[in-house]
Protein backbone atom coordinates (compact mmCIF):
# COMPACT_ATOMS: atom_id res chain seq x y z
CA UNK A 1 0.00 0.00 0.00
CA UNK A 2 1.28 3.48 -0.79
CA UNK A 3 1.99 5.36 2.39
CA UNK A 4 0.46 8.71 3.09
CA UNK A 5 2.74 11.27 4.67
CA UNK A 6 2.03 14.96 4.19
CA UNK A 7 4.31 17.26 6.16
CA UNK A 8 2.70 20.17 8.02
CA UNK A 9 3.28 23.72 6.84
CA UNK A 10 2.28 27.07 8.31
CA UNK A 11 -1.10 26.75 6.62
CA UNK A 12 -1.72 23.00 6.33
CA UNK A 13 -1.86 20.10 8.78
CA UNK A 14 0.32 17.04 8.81
CA UNK A 15 -1.59 14.06 7.46
CA UNK A 16 -0.30 10.55 7.75
CA UNK A 17 -1.15 6.88 7.88
CA UNK A 18 0.93 4.64 10.12
CA UNK A 19 0.51 1.06 8.96
CA UNK A 20 2.34 -0.46 11.94
CA UNK A 21 0.06 1.22 14.49
CA UNK A 22 -3.02 1.38 12.24
CA UNK A 23 -3.77 5.04 12.67
CA UNK A 24 -4.58 7.83 10.24
CA UNK A 25 -4.00 11.33 11.63
CA UNK A 26 -4.75 14.88 10.59
CA UNK A 27 -2.85 17.22 12.93
CA UNK A 28 -2.33 20.99 12.86
CA UNK A 29 -3.93 24.17 11.62
CA UNK A 30 -5.81 23.94 8.35
CA UNK A 31 -5.89 27.30 6.63
CA UNK A 32 -4.92 26.61 3.01
CA UNK A 33 -6.03 29.01 0.32
CA UNK A 34 -7.63 26.18 -1.61
CA UNK A 35 -8.58 23.32 0.72
CA UNK A 36 -10.04 21.18 -2.06
CA UNK A 37 -6.64 21.12 -3.78
CA UNK A 38 -4.89 20.24 -0.51
CA UNK A 39 -7.37 17.58 0.69
CA UNK A 40 -8.19 16.16 -2.76
CA UNK A 41 -5.23 13.74 -2.74
CA UNK A 42 -6.23 12.60 0.77
CA UNK A 43 -9.75 11.74 -0.37
CA UNK A 44 -8.33 9.95 -3.43
CA UNK A 45 -5.86 8.04 -1.22
CA UNK A 46 -8.76 6.86 0.95
CA UNK A 47 -10.73 5.85 -2.15
CA UNK A 48 -7.75 3.96 -3.59
CA UNK A 49 -6.40 2.36 -0.40
CA UNK A 50 -9.29 2.36 2.06
CA UNK A 51 -10.29 -1.23 1.34
CA UNK A 52 -6.84 -2.36 2.48
CA UNK A 53 -6.91 -0.45 5.76
CA UNK A 54 -7.34 -2.89 8.64
CA UNK A 55 -10.54 -2.93 10.62
CA UNK A 56 -9.79 -1.23 13.90
CA UNK A 57 -7.85 1.56 12.20
CA UNK A 58 -8.07 4.76 14.24
CA UNK A 59 -8.81 8.01 12.42
CA UNK A 60 -7.73 10.92 14.58
CA UNK A 61 -8.22 14.63 13.97
CA UNK A 62 -6.39 17.22 16.07
CA UNK A 63 -7.00 20.59 14.48
CA UNK A 64 -6.47 23.64 16.70
CA UNK A 65 -8.02 25.77 13.95
CA UNK A 66 -9.43 25.46 10.45
CA UNK A 67 -10.81 28.03 8.05
CA UNK A 68 -14.06 28.02 6.13
CA UNK A 69 -12.28 26.66 3.04
CA UNK A 70 -11.33 23.56 5.05
CA UNK A 71 -14.89 22.97 6.30
CA UNK A 72 -16.14 21.22 3.16
CA UNK A 73 -12.83 19.44 2.50
CA UNK A 74 -12.78 17.91 5.98
CA UNK A 75 -16.40 16.89 5.48
CA UNK A 76 -15.36 15.05 2.29
CA UNK A 77 -12.59 13.21 4.17
CA UNK A 78 -15.05 12.18 6.88
CA UNK A 79 -17.63 11.10 4.29
CA UNK A 80 -15.04 8.85 2.63
CA UNK A 81 -14.36 7.25 6.02
CA UNK A 82 -18.10 6.70 6.40
CA UNK A 83 -18.29 5.07 2.96
CA UNK A 84 -15.61 2.62 4.07
CA UNK A 85 -17.50 1.93 7.30
CA UNK A 86 -20.64 1.25 5.30
CA UNK A 87 -18.63 -1.29 3.30
CA UNK A 88 -17.97 -3.17 6.53
CA UNK A 89 -14.79 -1.60 7.90
CA UNK A 90 -14.71 -1.09 11.66
CA UNK A 91 -12.93 2.25 12.14
CA UNK A 92 -12.88 4.57 15.12
CA UNK A 93 -12.95 8.33 14.59
CA UNK A 94 -11.71 10.70 17.29
CA UNK A 95 -11.89 14.49 17.20
CA UNK A 96 -9.42 16.03 19.67
CA UNK A 97 -10.30 19.38 21.23
CA UNK A 98 -8.21 21.62 23.44
CA UNK A 99 -9.82 22.42 26.79
CA UNK A 100 -12.24 25.37 26.58
CA UNK A 101 -12.16 25.42 22.76
CA UNK A 102 -15.87 25.77 22.14
CA UNK A 103 -15.41 26.36 18.40
CA UNK A 104 -13.66 23.03 17.81
CA UNK A 105 -16.00 21.20 20.19
CA UNK A 106 -18.96 22.50 18.21
CA UNK A 107 -17.23 21.64 14.93
CA UNK A 108 -16.76 18.02 16.04
CA UNK A 109 -20.40 17.80 17.10
CA UNK A 110 -21.53 19.35 13.82
CA UNK A 111 -19.47 16.90 11.76
CA UNK A 112 -20.86 14.01 13.81
CA UNK A 113 -24.40 15.16 12.97
CA UNK A 114 -23.70 16.03 9.33
CA UNK A 115 -21.85 12.83 8.50
CA UNK A 116 -24.08 10.65 10.64
CA UNK A 117 -21.38 8.55 12.24
CA UNK A 118 -19.91 8.04 15.67
CA UNK A 119 -17.17 10.60 16.24
CA UNK A 120 -15.65 10.52 19.71
CA UNK A 121 -14.85 14.00 20.96
CA UNK A 122 -11.91 13.92 23.36
CA UNK A 123 -10.01 16.59 25.29
CA UNK A 124 -6.36 16.92 24.39
CA UNK A 125 -4.21 16.80 21.30
CA UNK A 126 -1.95 14.40 19.43
CA UNK A 127 0.97 14.60 17.02
CA UNK A 128 1.77 12.74 13.83
C-alpha positions as CSV (number, residue, x, y, z in Angstrom):
1,X,0.0,0.0,0.0
2,X,1.3,3.5,-0.8
3,X,2.0,5.4,2.4
4,X,0.5,8.7,3.1
5,X,2.7,11.3,4.7
6,X,2.0,15.0,4.2
7,X,4.3,17.3,6.2
8,X,2.7,20.2,8.0
9,X,3.3,23.7,6.8
10,X,2.3,27.1,8.3
11,X,-1.1,26.7,6.6
12,X,-1.7,23.0,6.3
13,X,-1.9,20.1,8.8
14,X,0.3,17.0,8.8
15,X,-1.6,14.1,7.5
16,X,-0.3,10.5,7.8
17,X,-1.2,6.9,7.9
18,X,0.9,4.6,10.1
19,X,0.5,1.1,9.0
20,X,2.3,-0.5,11.9
21,X,0.1,1.2,14.5
22,X,-3.0,1.4,12.2
23,X,-3.8,5.0,12.7
24,X,-4.6,7.8,10.2
25,X,-4.0,11.3,11.6
26,X,-4.8,14.9,10.6
27,X,-2.9,17.2,12.9
28,X,-2.3,21.0,12.9
29,X,-3.9,24.2,11.6
30,X,-5.8,23.9,8.4
31,X,-5.9,27.3,6.6
32,X,-4.9,26.6,3.0
33,X,-6.0,29.0,0.3
34,X,-7.6,26.2,-1.6
35,X,-8.6,23.3,0.7
36,X,-10.0,21.2,-2.1
37,X,-6.6,21.1,-3.8
38,X,-4.9,20.2,-0.5
39,X,-7.4,17.6,0.7
40,X,-8.2,16.2,-2.8
41,X,-5.2,13.7,-2.7
42,X,-6.2,12.6,0.8
43,X,-9.7,11.7,-0.4
44,X,-8.3,10.0,-3.4
45,X,-5.9,8.0,-1.2
46,X,-8.8,6.9,1.0
47,X,-10.7,5.9,-2.2
48,X,-7.7,4.0,-3.6
49,X,-6.4,2.4,-0.4
50,X,-9.3,2.4,2.1
51,X,-10.3,-1.2,1.3
52,X,-6.8,-2.4,2.5
53,X,-6.9,-0.5,5.8
54,X,-7.3,-2.9,8.6
55,X,-10.5,-2.9,10.6
56,X,-9.8,-1.2,13.9
57,X,-7.8,1.6,12.2
58,X,-8.1,4.8,14.2
59,X,-8.8,8.0,12.4
60,X,-7.7,10.9,14.6
61,X,-8.2,14.6,14.0
62,X,-6.4,17.2,16.1
63,X,-7.0,20.6,14.5
64,X,-6.5,23.6,16.7
65,X,-8.0,25.8,14.0
66,X,-9.4,25.5,10.5
67,X,-10.8,28.0,8.0
68,X,-14.1,28.0,6.1
69,X,-12.3,26.7,3.0
70,X,-11.3,23.6,5.0
71,X,-14.9,23.0,6.3
72,X,-16.1,21.2,3.2
73,X,-12.8,19.4,2.5
74,X,-12.8,17.9,6.0
75,X,-16.4,16.9,5.5
76,X,-15.4,15.1,2.3
77,X,-12.6,13.2,4.2
78,X,-15.1,12.2,6.9
79,X,-17.6,11.1,4.3
80,X,-15.0,8.9,2.6
81,X,-14.4,7.2,6.0
82,X,-18.1,6.7,6.4
83,X,-18.3,5.1,3.0
84,X,-15.6,2.6,4.1
85,X,-17.5,1.9,7.3
86,X,-20.6,1.3,5.3
87,X,-18.6,-1.3,3.3
88,X,-18.0,-3.2,6.5
89,X,-14.8,-1.6,7.9
90,X,-14.7,-1.1,11.7
91,X,-12.9,2.2,12.1
92,X,-12.9,4.6,15.1
93,X,-12.9,8.3,14.6
94,X,-11.7,10.7,17.3
95,X,-11.9,14.5,17.2
96,X,-9.4,16.0,19.7
97,X,-10.3,19.4,21.2
98,X,-8.2,21.6,23.4
99,X,-9.8,22.4,26.8
100,X,-12.2,25.4,26.6
101,X,-12.2,25.4,22.8
102,X,-15.9,25.8,22.1
103,X,-15.4,26.4,18.4
104,X,-13.7,23.0,17.8
105,X,-16.0,21.2,20.2
106,X,-19.0,22.5,18.2
107,X,-17.2,21.6,14.9
108,X,-16.8,18.0,16.0
109,X,-20.4,17.8,17.1
110,X,-21.5,19.4,13.8
111,X,-19.5,16.9,11.8
112,X,-20.9,14.0,13.8
113,X,-24.4,15.2,13.0
114,X,-23.7,16.0,9.3
115,X,-21.8,12.8,8.5
116,X,-24.1,10.6,10.6
117,X,-21.4,8.5,12.2
118,X,-19.9,8.0,15.7
119,X,-17.2,10.6,16.2
120,X,-15.7,10.5,19.7
121,X,-14.9,14.0,21.0
122,X,-11.9,13.9,23.4
123,X,-10.0,16.6,25.3
124,X,-6.4,16.9,24.4
125,X,-4.2,16.8,21.3
126,X,-2.0,14.4,19.4
127,X,1.0,14.6,17.0
128,X,1.8,12.7,13.8
